[in-house]
Amino acid sequence: MTRALIVVDVQNDFCEGGSLAVAGGAQVAADIAALIAEGTYDWVVATRDHHIDPGSHFCDEPDFVDSWPPHCVVGTPGEELHDPLDPSLFAAMFFKGEYEAAYSGFEGATSEGTKLQDWLHERGVIDIDVCGIATDYCVRATVLDGVAAGFEVTLLNGLTAAVDPANLDRFYAELDAINVTVS
């Protein structure tokens, strides 16, 4: 079986000090880097919010459900991966949300236009492990789309950080209902 690790949106703006910081984001970045260093995956890829003008996704008075303060704007330090993660650690990078809201990594594409699902299928990937930020938004959407695309999905729960931990019980119930492994 070919297994891939998908690292979702571990970017400066989502870690402490960023414009949309999630508590524990910097530790998640360090822990994911340590996992990657173990070399246990056939493929390791990352997704990144990559906003140019995402319309109503950005708002001066966000509701923190559908609208958010500006974050991960192309060309800003906030869009970059958080240290110690570096683009060289990844076989491919999938950018999402240039002109609209995009939560799932499966909405992303490489700079050449290859979608995540196609990239994984081309390499014979069957199993995916998902980690990153934020558990209750982009990680959730990526896990659910991975299942819908036919992959065997495991959520690496210890390698995620949530916007609102109160959302997690509902998410775990969703995962249980569709037989996603949580480790």
Wavefront OBJ file of the C-alpha trace (Angstrom):
o trace
v 0.000 0.000 0.000
v 1.168 3.479 -0.810
v 0.673 5.970 2.012
v 0.853 9.760 1.907
v 0.989 12.387 4.619
v -1.052 15.511 3.882
v 0.022 18.522 5.958
v -2.815 21.048 5.906
v -2.152 24.795 6.095
v 0.616 24.964 8.715
v 1.335 28.578 7.811
v 2.602 31.567 9.765
v -0.784 33.310 9.868
v -2.336 30.256 11.556
v 0.368 29.963 14.228
v 0.992 32.115 17.275
v 1.736 35.687 16.191
v -0.179 35.323 12.911
v -3.245 37.238 11.782
v -5.530 34.250 12.468
v -3.489 32.395 15.062
v -4.630 29.045 16.459
v -3.340 28.096 19.902
v -0.763 25.337 19.591
v -0.004 25.968 15.911
v 3.751 26.419 16.397
v 3.990 23.147 18.335
v 2.026 21.371 15.608
v 4.590 22.645 13.065
v 7.503 21.325 15.147
v 5.829 17.955 15.761
v 4.978 17.502 12.069
v 8.576 18.297 11.099
v 9.749 15.576 13.505
v 7.287 13.081 11.964
v 8.469 13.905 8.442
v 12.089 13.402 9.543
v 11.251 9.801 10.489
v 10.866 9.065 6.760
v 7.963 6.640 7.139
v 5.774 7.959 4.294
v 5.940 7.176 0.601
v 4.835 10.753 -0.148
v 4.599 13.923 1.919
v 2.624 16.874 0.559
v 1.337 20.161 1.936
v -1.601 22.429 1.301
v -1.544 26.190 1.719
v -4.132 28.919 1.816
v -3.038 31.196 -1.017
v -5.343 34.197 -1.058
v -5.245 36.951 -3.665
v -8.819 38.239 -3.476
v -11.097 35.640 -1.891
v -14.130 37.944 -1.860
v -16.448 37.644 1.139
v -14.091 35.116 2.776
v -12.259 38.213 4.093
v -14.247 40.635 6.219
v -13.517 43.628 8.475
v -16.102 42.266 10.911
v -15.760 38.481 10.457
v -18.189 35.946 11.867
v -15.392 33.333 12.227
v -17.600 30.768 10.502
v -17.821 31.876 6.875
v -15.838 35.122 7.017
v -12.410 35.741 8.493
v -9.858 38.510 8.933
v -7.350 38.710 6.065
v -4.859 35.841 6.263
v -2.361 33.953 4.072
v -2.286 36.711 1.467
v -0.006 35.832 -1.454
v 3.388 37.495 -1.116
v 3.198 38.061 2.640
v 5.181 36.253 5.351
v 1.866 35.008 6.782
v 1.329 32.791 3.735
v 4.628 30.937 4.213
v 4.976 27.609 5.994
v 5.768 27.922 9.687
v 9.289 26.982 10.804
v 10.656 24.363 10.973
v 8.557 23.293 7.994
v 10.109 24.181 4.670
v 8.929 23.616 1.082
v 11.902 21.296 0.496
v 10.301 18.734 2.858
v 7.366 18.201 0.501
v 7.050 16.322 -2.788
v 4.319 18.772 -3.843
v 2.540 21.879 -2.619
v -1.179 22.456 -3.254
v -2.420 26.056 -3.210
v -6.067 26.911 -2.543
v -8.385 29.868 -2.246
v -6.906 32.456 -4.578
v -10.262 34.028 -5.486
v -12.736 32.273 -3.189
v -12.977 30.514 0.124
v -11.353 27.081 0.044
v -11.098 24.823 3.056
v -10.252 21.365 1.752
v -6.805 20.523 0.473
v -8.622 18.687 -2.303
v -9.672 22.096 -3.643
v -6.000 22.932 -4.117
v -3.686 22.503 -7.069
v 0.031 22.661 -7.714
v 1.437 25.712 -9.485
v 1.177 23.593 -12.656
v -2.556 23.036 -12.044
v -2.567 19.401 -10.870
v -5.298 18.761 -8.298
v -4.422 16.920 -5.068
v -6.693 13.942 -5.803
v -5.173 13.451 -9.260
v -1.619 13.793 -7.931
v -2.240 11.123 -5.283
v -3.968 8.730 -7.719
v -1.119 9.107 -10.238
v 1.258 7.826 -7.545
v -0.907 4.916 -6.463
v -1.719 6.369 -3.050
v -4.437 4.425 -1.224
v -4.001 5.575 2.364
v -3.669 9.160 3.559
v -2.819 10.519 6.971
v -4.003 14.090 7.536
v -2.642 16.611 10.038
v -2.339 20.383 10.341
v -4.382 23.491 11.054
v -7.217 23.938 11.824
v -8.760 20.689 12.977
v -12.303 22.015 12.854
v -12.065 23.737 9.452
v -9.445 22.929 6.806
v -8.292 19.635 8.329
v -11.927 18.547 8.678
v -12.740 19.463 5.071
v -9.638 17.670 3.789
v -10.450 14.495 5.749
v -14.067 14.451 4.531
v -13.061 15.076 0.897
v -10.384 12.378 1.167
v -13.028 9.865 2.201
v -15.346 11.046 -0.591
v -12.489 10.553 -3.076
v -12.102 6.927 -1.987
v -8.965 7.100 0.144
v -8.517 5.287 3.453
v -8.075 8.249 5.802
v -6.464 8.558 9.215
v -6.610 11.791 11.189
v -3.396 12.331 13.146
v -5.230 14.073 15.944
v -2.127 14.812 18.018
v -0.748 16.793 15.101
v -3.613 19.265 14.734
v -4.802 22.467 16.380
v -8.407 23.685 16.455
v -9.891 27.161 16.120
v -12.548 26.192 18.671
v -12.013 22.959 20.605
v -15.764 22.951 21.360
v -16.279 21.951 17.694
v -14.261 18.757 18.024
v -16.821 16.391 19.576
v -19.151 16.911 16.608
v -16.246 16.367 14.197
v -15.151 13.143 15.915
v -18.746 11.864 15.735
v -18.719 12.594 11.968
v -15.489 10.636 11.600
v -16.801 7.708 13.611
v -19.879 7.531 11.372
v -17.730 7.195 8.245
v -15.101 4.873 9.766
v -12.189 7.308 9.710
v -9.378 6.266 12.029
v -8.333 8.859 14.599
v -4.901 8.339 16.085
l 1 2 3 4 5 6 7 8 9 10 11 12 13 14 15 16 17 18 19 20 21 22 23 24 25 26 27 28 29 30 31 32 33 34 35 36 37 38 39 40 41 42 43 44 45 46 47 48 49 50 51 52 53 54 55 56 57 58 59 60 61 62 63 64 65 66 67 68 69 70 71 72 73 74 75 76 77 78 79 80 81 82 83 84 85 86 87 88 89 90 91 92 93 94 95 96 97 98 99 100 101 102 103 104 105 106 107 108 109 110 111 112 113 114 115 116 117 118 119 120 121 122 123 124 125 126 127 128 129 130 131 132 133 134 135 136 137 138 139 140 141 142 143 144 145 146 147 148 149 150 151 152 153 154 155 156 157 158 159 160 161 162 163 164 165 166 167 168 169 170 171 172 173 174 175 176 177 178 179 180 181 182 183
